[in-house]
Amino acid sequence: MLQRVREFCDRYGLRIPILEAPMAGACPPGLAIAVAEAGGMGANGVVLDHPERITEWVRRFRGGTSGCLQLNIWVPDPPVDDPARVEAAAEFLDRFGTPGEPAPPGPVFARQCEAMLAAEPTVISSIMGLFQPDYVRRLHERGIAWFACATTLDEALAAQEAGADAIVAQGMEAGGHRGCFDPDVAEQTEVGLFALLPRMADHLQIPVIAAGGIADGRGVAAALALGASAVQVGTALLRSPEAGIDPAWSASLEGLAPERTVTTRAYSGRLGRAAPTPYVMAWRDPSAPAPAPSPAQRQLVGRWRRGAPDGLDRANHWTGQSAALAREEPAAEIVSRMWRDACALLS
């Protein structure tokens, strides 16, 4: 096990096998710098970022550290044309205030991919699907690794076949969006990390990175013992000062029991795990309509936030089931303590 971990760390220039989860909207450069300087891998989720913003974020990161970096992006879903569902969701949002103006067009996936490639991070990772073969080839030609998020063994095997260098095994405990390739089956494929990890480790020839519910040294040690070469943590870092998330979001994590977190499509139309805010729970009422498909639901929520919101969360209160373990302390201390405690358990 320790040899497996050492080989992974040597391959990616890490001192500790802990990766920051690439949380779109919650990965300021300062957080990624802190994790990288502590010996882990910093990260940013760029799904909402135009190319120039990707470039600027990487510039700021490299101004603070020479450490390792992961950039992550969604593979876009096929468009869903369901105007009746979008209209119903918009009518339901009227109870949360009045909308503002529609947003300008979002970033273009192909241009985002080019900006990531030009930035030459240590890793470019995918979620919600697979990169096209030509893009994988171009990554590898530049010495950039591809980490593919997978929620089932079938997804992981497909990624391995497509040239992925490692698999991020995302258990159902993870906060934020589920990485299912098929958005329609996300509720039916919720597998816990401790069942998912050994299944992947037993059938894959590439490293597995554990993600979901890991927020202290016990979780790190258990994941490595079950076959992971490294872990990826997000919720554990959300309350650090470097993350700088919305205060209401941070408060919703304090003492939050695992069973109280909920999965919801209320923020984006894609299934994700969040805190049970009044806004989120309103969409679970039997009388509520289904949220609009992705990305229409995200666009609707953004429009209402730009208007005069009343009772609408200012930020998406994403959280994993380990929220109660998240501490308000510097990110470097969090990841360093996690690895120190894991080593004590594994020695």
CORDAKA-V472543 format. One record per helix or strand of 3 or more residues. SS is the DSSP state (@ for helix, = for strand). FROM is the first residue (numbers start at 1). TO is the last residue. If there is no record, write none. Layout:
[[SS,FROM,TO] [SS,FROM,TO]]
This chain:
[[@,2,12] [=,18,20] [@,29,37] [=,41,45] [@,51,64] [=,68,74] [@,83,96] [@,109,119] [=,123,127] [@,133,141] [=,145,150] [@,153,161] [=,166,170] [@,183,188] [@,193,203] [=,207,211] [@,217,225] [=,230,233] [@,235,237] [@,247,253] [@,258,260] [=,262,264] [=,272,274] [@,278,282] [@,296,306] [@,323,325] [@,331,346]]
